[in-house]
Amino acid sequence: MVIKFVHNKFCFDGVSHKFELPIFVYSSAHNQPLGSTTDPNLGGFSISPHILRIYYRRFIRLKPFISKRKMIKTGYVDYIKFKFKYENYDLKRKYVLPQVKHPTITPKLFLERLTNSYSFIYKTCVYLDPLRTVKDGEHSMLKDNLYCKRVLKNILTTEFMKNSLIKKSPSEFYPIFRKHFNYLQQDSGITENSTDKKKLQEIKKSLKYTNIAEFDFCLILLNEQLNTML
């Protein structure tokens, strides 16, 4: 299998193109798609459900290439499902960057981030022969792919840690990690309820909890640099 990188897109030679995004999806990132639905988790804007289903299927189809281990592949699918169905990314972003005036999320901005996120994960699934890439002068592409692999590995590890805490105490950790995301909020703004604030501060004493918060904080900053939504 030969893989080429043309115009910021991966192109396959002689194999199925089912892992590529359709051409019209790339053009839709610059024009509002026809047919729309409103999702409050995406800022309440309108976007084509057909487009979202296309992205979702493409992300899921990468599962066999994420890892040989079943547990990691299952974790990847759970991560994608959460991102598409439940996550309020805009809320997490506001907690991390409270001082920044956030522009309204438009279908164009959202699709650009979604396309970049797909390209990021896609690169983790591409194997490049180190010897051949150095010979062909493509060492920077190999290095870039390795960085993507490491970031995705850390994301899935962090998600596993979250799920482990949620399984131990669903009522305590599910609202924090999956609904309110207040673990990213500054202590002074956690809540006006002193009991809840004290409880959350006790949880933060856990090293594992602190590591999760720091990683997600840095991940959102990385997303701002790469224009992604990992």
N, C-alpha and C positions, 0 to 999 in steps of 0.2 A: 504494500500500500504506500502510495506517494502522497504526501501532504504538502501543499504550498500555502504560503501566506501572501495574499494579494489584496491590496487596498484595505488593510486592517481586518480581513476576513480569512478564515481558513477554508481552503478549497481542496476537495478530494479528487484524485485521478483514478478512474477505473473502479470505483466502489459506489455504494448507495449514498445518496445525498440526504438521507433522512435525518441526519444530525445537524444539518444546516438550517438556519432560519430562512423562510421563504423571502424572496426579493421584496415583496410588497410590505413585509414587516419592517424592513430597514427604511423604506420610504415613509411608512406610517409614523416613524419616530420624528418626522419633520412635518407631518400633517395630522390633524385630528382624525382618528379612524371613524368610519361610518358605523352606525349602530352603537348604542352605548348603554352602560349601566352605571349606577352610582354606588360606590363602595366607601363607607365612612372611614374604613381603615386606610384608605388611600387618599385621605384628605377630602373626600366627598366629591371628587371630580368625576366626569363621565369618561368612560373608556370602553372600547369594544370587548365584550366577553369572549368573542371569537379569537381576538388577538391574545388575550390572557391564556386561553386554553392552549393555543399554539406554543406559547412560551413554556407553560407548565409541562406539556408533553415533551418538549425538547430537553428541559432540565431533567426530567425523570428518565429519559432515554440514555442519559449519560451514566446512569447507575452502574452498569456492568464494568465501566472503565474507572470508576472511582477507587475501587479496591477489590482484592480477591476475597477479603474476609466478609462474611455475611453480616456480622454485627455492624461493621462500618457502612456497608451499603444500606442497611436498614436505617441507620442513623442519618445518612444522607437524605433518604426519602422523607423521613420525619421532619428534617430541617427544611426541605423544600416545601412540604405541605404547610408547615407553620408559617413560612414566609408568605405564601400565597393566600392562605385562608384566614389567618388570625392576627398576624403581627401588625401593630400600629407603628410603622417605622417613623413616621413624622413625629410622633410623641417622643420616641427615643432620641431622635435628633435634636429636639428642642431641649431635652434634659441635658444633653452633652454640650450644646452650643446655645445656652440661654441668652448670651449677650449679642448674638447675631440675629439680625432681622431677616427672618426666613421668607423667601419669595413663595407665592402661592404655587403649589404643585400642580402643574398642568399635564395633560396627556403627553405632550411632547417631552417634557422633562422626565416624566416617569418612564416612558418607553426608552429614552436614551439611557437612563440608569439600568433598566432591565436588560437592554441589549448588551451593555458593557459588563454587567454581572454574568450574563450567559457566556460571553467571550472569555471572561476571567476563568470560570469553572471549566469551560471547554479546553482551555490551554493546559489545565492540570491533567487532562486525559490524553494529551498528545505525546507520544514517545518520539524523542529525537536522539539519534545515535550520537553520543559525545564525540567520537572520532570523526564521523562524517561531517558533523556541524562545524567543528573547528576547521576541517579541511575546506569546507565550502564557505568559510567566513561568516557563519551564522551563530557564532558562539553567544552573542547577546540574546538571541531568541531562546537558546537552551537555558541560559541563566534566568531569563524572565519566566520561563515555564517552571523552573525549579522553585522560584519564589512563590508562584501561584500555588504550587502543590503544598508548600509549607504553610501558607496562610490558610488554605482550605482544611488541611489536617488539624491545625489549631482551632479552627472554627468548630469542626465536628467533635473535637475533644472537649471543648467548652460546652457544647450542647449536651454531650454525654454527662458532664458534671451537673448541669442544670437538671436534666431528667432524673439523675440519681437523687438529688435533693428533693425534687418534687415527689418522687415515689416514697421517700421517707416520711414526708409531711405535706400532702397535697394542699390542704387548707392553708398552710403557712407559706409555702413557696410558689405555688402556681400563680396566685395574684401578683407576686413580686416579679417573677421571671417571664410570665406569659400574658399578663393583662395590664398592670399598672406601670411596670418597668421603673418603679421608684428606687430601685437599687442604683440607678444612674444619677439620681437627683442629689443635690447637695444636702448635707444634714440639716441645714437651716430651713430647707423647704420641703422636707419629707412629708410632714403633715402637721396640722395644728393640734391634733390629738396627742397629748403627751404620752399616753399609754402606748399607742402605735409607734410613736417615735422611739421610745425606749426599747420596744420589742425589736424594731429594725436595727437599732444600734447594737443590740446584743448579737443579732445575727451577723452583723458586719465583723464581729470579732473573729469569726471563723476565717482562717486563711484561705480556704477554698472559695468562700463567698467573695472575699476581697479580690482574689485573682480573677474571678469571673467578671466582676465589675470593672476592673482595670482593663481586661482584655476587650470587653464590649465597648468601653469608652474609646480605646485606641482604634478599634475596628470602624467605628463611626467616623472618626477623624480620617482614617484611610479611605473610607467611602467618599468623603468630601474631596479628597485629592484625586481619586480615580474616577469620580462621577459614577459610582456603583451603589448597590443596595445589598451588600453581602451581610 
